[in-house]
Amino acid sequence: MKKLHADILIAERGILDFLVWLTATLRWPSAIRSLPGRITLALAVSSCSKLIYVRADRNILLERRRGWRDEALIPFELVVYDTLASILKTPVVDTSRASISVSLREVLRVVGEVQ
């Protein structure tokens, strides 16, 4: 797979998000270990040299997404994202109790460390 040229790409959604969506939508906890899951993980890792996981605590996420049609999926998705971050040994930025500007500074600090 050819890599896109960019110094830094910040994305709301990416290849790993597809795997999380698949796992949560199908209620398939073992999707990460399945053949499609392993292929998706390989694509995600090969398409991006460094990953950073930006997360928040369960209750904060539920508060931020109150009224969202798929709100019930949030706790399950959080477990999957946390599992992926652990498997991939991804740096984590927790936005639970931080303002947007503080969170952004932390992401930029981590980006500087992982380059």
C-alpha positions as a Markdown table, in Angstrom:
| # | Residue | x | y | z |
|---|---|---|---|---|
| 1 | Met | 0.0 | 0.0 | 0.0 |
| 2 | Lys | 1.4 | 3.4 | -1.0 |
| 3 | Lys | 1.7 | 5.8 | 1.8 |
| 4 | Leu | 0.2 | 9.3 | 1.4 |
| 5 | His | 2.7 | 12.1 | 1.8 |
| 6 | Ala | 2.1 | 14.1 | 4.9 |
| 7 | Asp | 4.2 | 15.2 | 7.9 |
| 8 | Ile | 1.2 | 14.8 | 10.2 |
| 9 | Leu | -2.3 | 13.6 | 9.6 |
| 10 | Ile | -5.0 | 14.2 | 12.2 |
| 11 | Ala | -8.1 | 12.3 | 11.4 |
| 12 | Glu | -11.4 | 11.8 | 13.1 |
| 13 | Arg | -11.9 | 8.5 | 11.4 |
| 14 | Gly | -9.4 | 6.0 | 10.0 |
| 15 | Ile | -8.8 | 2.4 | 9.3 |
| 16 | Leu | -8.8 | 1.4 | 12.9 |
| 17 | Asp | -12.1 | 3.1 | 13.4 |
| 18 | Phe | -13.5 | 0.8 | 10.7 |
| 19 | Leu | -12.4 | -2.2 | 12.8 |
| 20 | Val | -14.0 | -0.7 | 15.9 |
| 21 | Trp | -17.2 | 0.0 | 14.0 |
| 22 | Leu | -17.3 | -3.6 | 12.7 |
| 23 | Thr | -16.6 | -5.0 | 16.1 |
| 24 | Ala | -19.3 | -2.9 | 17.8 |
| 25 | Thr | -21.9 | -3.1 | 15.1 |
| 26 | Leu | -21.7 | -6.8 | 14.7 |
| 27 | Arg | -21.2 | -7.3 | 18.5 |
| 28 | Trp | -18.1 | -9.4 | 17.5 |
| 29 | Pro | -15.6 | -9.1 | 20.3 |
| 30 | Ser | -13.1 | -11.4 | 18.6 |
| 31 | Ala | -13.1 | -9.4 | 15.4 |
| 32 | Ile | -9.6 | -8.0 | 16.3 |
| 33 | Arg | -8.2 | -11.6 | 16.2 |
| 34 | Ser | -10.1 | -12.6 | 13.1 |
| 35 | Leu | -8.6 | -12.6 | 9.6 |
| 36 | Pro | -10.4 | -9.4 | 8.6 |
| 37 | Gly | -9.3 | -7.9 | 11.9 |
| 38 | Arg | -5.6 | -8.8 | 11.4 |
| 39 | Ile | -5.7 | -7.5 | 7.8 |
| 40 | Thr | -7.3 | -4.2 | 9.0 |
| 41 | Leu | -4.6 | -3.9 | 11.8 |
| 42 | Ala | -1.9 | -4.5 | 9.2 |
| 43 | Leu | -3.3 | -1.9 | 6.9 |
| 44 | Ala | -3.6 | 0.7 | 9.7 |
| 45 | Val | -0.1 | 0.2 | 10.9 |
| 46 | Ser | 1.4 | 0.2 | 7.4 |
| 47 | Ser | -0.5 | 3.3 | 6.3 |
| 48 | Cys | 0.6 | 5.4 | 9.2 |
| 49 | Ser | 4.1 | 5.6 | 10.8 |
| 50 | Lys | 2.8 | 6.8 | 14.2 |
| 51 | Leu | -0.6 | 6.5 | 15.9 |
| 52 | Ile | -1.8 | 8.5 | 18.8 |
| 53 | Tyr | -5.0 | 7.5 | 20.7 |
| 54 | Val | -7.1 | 10.5 | 21.9 |
| 55 | Arg | -9.6 | 9.2 | 24.4 |
| 56 | Ala | -11.9 | 10.2 | 27.2 |
| 57 | Asp | -13.5 | 8.4 | 30.1 |
| 58 | Arg | -16.7 | 6.5 | 29.5 |
| 59 | Asn | -19.0 | 8.9 | 31.4 |
| 60 | Ile | -17.4 | 11.9 | 29.6 |
| 61 | Leu | -17.9 | 10.3 | 26.2 |
| 62 | Leu | -21.5 | 9.5 | 27.1 |
| 63 | Glu | -22.1 | 13.1 | 28.2 |
| 64 | Arg | -20.5 | 14.5 | 25.0 |
| 65 | Arg | -22.6 | 12.2 | 22.8 |
| 66 | Arg | -25.9 | 12.4 | 24.7 |
| 67 | Gly | -28.8 | 11.9 | 22.2 |
| 68 | Trp | -26.5 | 10.4 | 19.5 |
| 69 | Arg | -28.4 | 7.6 | 17.8 |
| 70 | Asp | -25.6 | 5.1 | 18.5 |
| 71 | Glu | -25.0 | 6.3 | 22.0 |
| 72 | Ala | -25.4 | 2.7 | 23.4 |
| 73 | Leu | -22.3 | 1.6 | 21.4 |
| 74 | Ile | -20.0 | 4.0 | 23.2 |
| 75 | Pro | -19.0 | 1.8 | 26.2 |
| 76 | Phe | -18.4 | -1.2 | 23.9 |
| 77 | Glu | -16.4 | 0.9 | 21.4 |
| 78 | Leu | -14.3 | 2.4 | 24.3 |
| 79 | Val | -13.2 | -1.1 | 25.4 |
| 80 | Val | -12.3 | -2.0 | 21.8 |
| 81 | Tyr | -10.3 | 1.3 | 21.3 |
| 82 | Asp | -8.5 | 0.7 | 24.6 |
| 83 | Thr | -7.7 | -2.8 | 23.6 |
| 84 | Leu | -6.3 | -1.7 | 20.2 |
| 85 | Ala | -4.2 | 1.0 | 21.9 |
| 86 | Ser | -2.7 | -1.6 | 24.2 |
| 87 | Ile | -2.0 | -4.1 | 21.4 |
| 88 | Leu | -0.4 | -1.4 | 19.3 |
| 89 | Lys | 1.4 | 0.3 | 22.2 |
| 90 | Thr | 0.0 | 3.6 | 21.0 |
| 91 | Pro | 0.6 | 6.8 | 23.0 |
| 92 | Val | -2.6 | 7.9 | 24.7 |
| 93 | Val | -3.8 | 11.5 | 25.2 |
| 94 | Asp | -6.7 | 11.6 | 27.7 |
| 95 | Thr | -9.1 | 14.5 | 27.2 |
| 96 | Ser | -11.4 | 13.6 | 30.0 |
| 97 | Arg | -10.6 | 16.6 | 32.2 |
| 98 | Ala | -8.7 | 18.9 | 29.9 |
| 99 | Ser | -9.8 | 21.8 | 27.7 |
| 100 | Ile | -9.5 | 21.6 | 24.0 |
| 101 | Ser | -6.4 | 23.8 | 24.0 |
| 102 | Val | -4.7 | 21.7 | 26.7 |
| 103 | Ser | -5.6 | 18.5 | 24.8 |
| 104 | Leu | -4.2 | 20.0 | 21.6 |
| 105 | Arg | -1.0 | 21.0 | 23.3 |
| 106 | Glu | -0.7 | 17.4 | 24.7 |
| 107 | Val | -1.3 | 15.9 | 21.2 |
| 108 | Leu | 1.4 | 18.2 | 19.7 |
| 109 | Arg | 3.8 | 17.3 | 22.5 |
| 110 | Val | 3.3 | 13.6 | 21.9 |
| 111 | Val | 3.6 | 14.1 | 18.1 |
| 112 | Gly | 7.0 | 15.7 | 18.8 |
| 113 | Glu | 8.1 | 12.7 | 20.9 |
| 114 | Val | 7.0 | 10.1 | 18.3 |
| 115 | Gln | 8.5 | 11.6 | 15.2 |
